[in-house]
Amino acid sequence: MPKPLALDFDPIARADELWTRRWGSVPAMAAITSVMRAHQILLSRVDAVVKPYGLTFARYEALVLLTFSRSGELPLSKIGERLMVHPTSVTNTVDRLERAGLVARRPNPLDGRGVLAAITDRGREVVERATRELMAVEFGLEGYDEDACREVFDLLRPLRVAAGDFDLPHQEGPGRERA
């Protein structure tokens, strides 16, 4: 798909100007529009890296989460909780990863009705290769240095706390040790 031609003006800044004329200054409108556009750009960049592996970024995140677990497996409910997604999304993600041979399902021996998703050797290989590529392009944030990435994290953290994602001390974050 060809890249669209760049505009000779910033459409978000223009919308902000027009918004201000009509309804008054609301910096939150320009901020949310910028965040949403940044999301589109970043998702496109990371999906382009993981697509050759038959992954989306959501599936990649699930594989990474499984590699973080001690045994390489987690209950589907725990995957949803940690990735902060609906159980239906987890089921869909694990279904696709299983069809690709990257995870296997098995009954949870600690819960008669529960199911575990376990990363396969092939899944481990794929996540390692994809991770190296994502790190090489700095997860699409190559225009930002480490301090700027930490600043982005810090700026968005209060929004996540207010949404109820977690309730932890402020010091924790990228490149910082957990207390």
C-alpha positions in Angstrom: 0.0 0.0 0.0 1.5 3.3 -1.0 2.2 5.9 1.7 -0.2 8.8 1.6 1.3 12.2 0.6 2.3 14.3 3.6 0.1 17.3 4.2 1.8 20.7 4.2 0.2 21.5 7.6 -0.5 19.7 10.9 -4.2 18.6 10.7 -4.4 18.2 14.5 -3.0 21.7 15.1 -5.5 23.0 12.5 -8.4 21.2 14.2 -7.3 22.7 17.5 -7.4 26.2 16.0 -10.8 25.6 14.5 -12.1 24.0 17.8 -10.8 27.0 19.8 -12.6 29.4 17.4 -15.9 27.5 17.7 -16.0 26.2 21.3 -13.0 27.8 23.1 -9.6 26.4 24.0 -9.7 22.7 25.0 -6.1 21.4 25.0 -7.5 17.9 25.9 -9.0 17.6 22.4 -5.6 18.1 20.6 -3.9 15.8 23.2 -6.4 12.9 22.7 -6.3 13.3 18.9 -2.5 13.2 19.0 -2.5 10.2 21.3 -5.0 8.3 19.0 -2.9 9.2 15.9 0.3 8.1 17.7 -1.4 4.8 18.6 -2.2 4.2 14.9 1.3 5.0 13.8 3.0 2.8 16.5 0.6 -0.1 16.0 1.3 0.0 12.3 5.1 0.0 12.9 5.1 -2.8 15.3 2.6 -4.9 13.4 4.8 -4.5 10.3 7.7 -6.1 12.3 5.7 -9.0 13.7 3.6 -9.7 10.6 6.2 -11.9 8.9 6.1 -14.2 12.0 2.3 -14.6 11.5 1.7 -12.3 14.6 -0.1 -9.2 15.5 1.3 -7.1 18.3 -1.5 -8.5 20.6 -0.4 -12.1 19.9 3.2 -11.1 20.3 2.4 -9.6 23.8 0.7 -12.9 24.8 3.8 -14.9 23.8 6.1 -12.5 25.7 3.8 -12.8 28.8 4.2 -16.6 28.6 8.0 -16.3 28.4 7.9 -14.2 31.5 6.1 -17.0 33.5 8.3 -19.5 35.4 6.9 -22.5 33.6 6.1 -20.9 30.3 2.4 -21.4 30.8 -0.5 -19.4 32.4 -4.2 -19.8 32.9 -6.2 -17.9 30.2 -7.8 -15.9 32.9 -4.4 -14.7 34.1 -3.4 -13.8 30.5 -6.4 -11.6 30.2 -5.8 -10.0 33.5 -2.2 -9.2 32.8 -2.8 -8.0 29.3 -5.9 -6.1 30.4 -8.1 -7.6 27.7 -11.6 -9.2 27.7 -11.7 -13.0 28.0 -13.1 -13.3 24.5 -10.0 -11.6 23.2 -7.7 -13.9 25.1 -9.6 -17.0 23.7 -9.2 -15.6 20.2 -5.5 -14.8 20.6 -4.7 -18.2 22.1 -6.8 -19.9 19.4 -4.7 -18.2 16.7 -1.4 -18.9 18.5 -2.4 -22.5 18.9 -3.3 -22.9 15.2 0.2 -21.5 14.4 1.9 -24.0 16.7 3.2 -21.3 19.0 1.2 -22.3 22.1 -0.5 -25.4 23.3 -3.5 -25.7 25.5 -3.8 -28.1 28.4 -6.2 -28.5 31.4 -5.2 -26.7 34.5 -4.3 -29.3 37.1 -5.2 -26.8 39.9 -8.6 -25.9 38.5 -10.7 -28.6 36.9 -12.5 -26.2 34.5 -9.5 -24.0 33.8 -7.2 -24.1 30.8 -3.5 -23.3 30.6 -1.8 -21.8 27.5 1.8 -23.0 27.2 4.4 -21.6 24.9 5.9 -24.2 22.5 9.6 -24.4 21.5 8.5 -22.9 18.2 6.7 -20.1 20.0 9.9 -19.3 22.0 12.0 -19.1 18.8 9.5 -16.8 17.1 9.2 -14.5 20.1 13.0 -14.2 20.4 13.4 -13.3 16.7 10.5 -10.9 16.7 11.8 -9.3 19.9 15.2 -8.7 18.4 13.6 -7.0 15.4 11.3 -4.8 17.6 14.2 -3.8 19.8 16.2 -2.9 16.7 13.5 -0.4 15.7 13.0 0.6 19.3 9.3 -0.5 19.1 8.6 2.2 16.6 9.9 5.0 19.0 13.3 5.4 17.4 12.8 9.2 17.3 12.9 9.3 21.1 15.8 8.8 23.5 15.5 6.8 26.8 14.6 9.9 28.8 11.8 10.9 26.4 10.4 7.3 26.5 10.4 7.4 30.3 8.7 10.8 30.1 6.0 9.4 27.9 5.5 6.6 30.3 5.3 9.0 33.2 2.8 11.3 31.4 0.4 8.5 30.6 0.7 6.7 34.0 -1.9 8.9 35.9 -4.4 8.1 33.1 -3.8 4.4 33.7 -4.0 4.7 37.5 -7.3 6.7 37.2 -8.7 3.9 34.9 -8.0 1.4 37.7 -5.3 -0.5 35.9 -3.2 -0.7 39.1 -2.4 1.1 42.3 1.4 1.1 42.8 4.1 3.7 43.9 5.1 6.2 41.3 8.8 5.3 41.3 8.2 2.0 39.4 8.5 2.2 35.6 10.7 1.6 32.6 14.4 1.3 33.6 13.5 1.6 37.3 13.7 -1.2 39.8 10.6 -2.4 41.5 10.5 -1.8 45.3 
